[in-house]
């Protein structure tokens, strides 16, 4: 599975990239349809009053299907 990690108005550190690739290594065992592409977009909301402002958006493209998820948290690794 190919994992593309991008940052929207932020730099992606090596630890964030490795963490995302590790998590999608587990997903690739579940979805055996190849070729598949996982696109991860990470960004931080500007609203400082929102405690869960670190957002991770994931789009998983499989043969004939698109799975999309979004999660927000206080920590980027948790999102």
HULIN-V420534 format. One record per pair of residues at least 4 apart in sequence whose ideal C-beta (glycine too) atoms are under 6 Angstrom apart, sorted by the first residue. I is the first residue (numbers start at 1). J is the second residue. If there is no record, write none. Layout:
i:I j:J
i:I j:J
This chain:
i:1 j:24
i:1 j:28
i:1 j:36
i:1 j:38
i:2 j:37
i:3 j:21
i:3 j:24
i:3 j:38
i:4 j:39
i:5 j:12
i:5 j:17
i:5 j:20
i:5 j:40
i:6 j:41
i:7 j:12
i:7 j:42
i:8 j:41
i:8 j:43
i:12 j:16
i:12 j:17
i:19 j:77
i:20 j:40
i:24 j:38
i:31 j:62
i:33 j:62
i:33 j:63
i:36 j:62
i:37 j:61
i:38 j:60
i:39 j:59
i:40 j:58
i:41 j:57
i:42 j:56
i:43 j:55
i:44 j:53
i:44 j:54
i:45 j:50
i:45 j:53
i:51 j:74
i:52 j:72
i:52 j:73
i:52 j:74
i:54 j:73
i:54 j:76
i:54 j:79
i:55 j:72
i:56 j:71
i:56 j:79
i:57 j:70
i:58 j:69
i:59 j:68
i:60 j:67
i:61 j:66
i:71 j:79
i:72 j:79
i:73 j:78
i:73 j:79
